[in-house]
């Protein structure tokens, strides 16, 4: 394992942890803080707290399903080609 890959993984893990902590504060802590408090200016409106993850989940689900569909179509084309070749060989052997 190269040091570049380890560093990249650790960096991604750090960004993920920071993002998770930020989101948790945004969703669970800010509703209990006064609207005028200076802490509130570091967070977007709370309506985005559900909108953002919903959009991300829909996009990821769509990407995974598209990939699965492409694999299924490619697999069925390959199988149909193999079946046609096998039936042609059988017909040739019979004749």
N, C-alpha and C positions, 0 to 999 in steps of 0.2 A: 504494500500500500504506500503510495507516494505521499509526501508531506503536503503537496498541493491538494490532493483529495481530502486529506484529514483536515486541513485548514478550511477548505470549502464547506465540508460537513459541519465543522464546529461553528463557522460563521452563519450558515443556514439555521442551525439549531439555536444560536443566540438570537437571531432575528425573529424566529418563531416564538421563542420564550418571551422576548420583549413585547411582541405583538399580542400574545396571549394575555400577559399581565395588563397591558394597556386596555384590551377589550374587556377584561374582567372589571377593572376599575371603572370603565366607561358605563358598563351595564349594571353593575352591582353597587358601586359606591356613589357615583354622581347623583342618582335620584335622591339621596339623603343629604346632599349639600345644597345650601341656598343658591338660588339662581344668580345672584349678584356676586357670589364669591369669586375671587380671581382664579381659583382652581378650575372653574367651569370653562374658562376660555381655551383650555388645552384640549377640549373634547367637542366633537361635532354634536349636532342635535341628536337627541335620543331616538328619533324615528329611524335614523340610519342604522341603529344598532341591530335591528332585525332585517332591514332591507339589504344591507351589505352581505351578511352571511347567506341570505336566501339567494341573491343573485350569483354569488360564488358557487353555491351548491348546484344551482340549475346549470350553470356553465360547465362545471366539472362533470355532472351527470350526463349532459348532452355530449360532451367530448368522449366519455367512456362508451356510451351507447353507439355513437358514430363509429368509433374504432371497432367495437364488437360487430357492428353491421358490416363494415368493410371486410373484416376477417371471415364472416359467414358467407358473404357473396363470393369472395375469392376461393374459399374452401368448396363451395358448391360448384363453381365453374371447373375447378380442378377435378372434382369427383365425376362430374358429368362428362368431362373429356376422357377420363379413365374408363368410364362405363362404355362410352362410344367405341373406344379402342378395343376394349375386351369383346364387345359384341361383334365388331368387325373381324377380329381374329377367330371367334367361334364360327361365324358365317363362312369364313374362308376354309376352316377345317372341315365343315360339313359338306361344302361343295367340293 
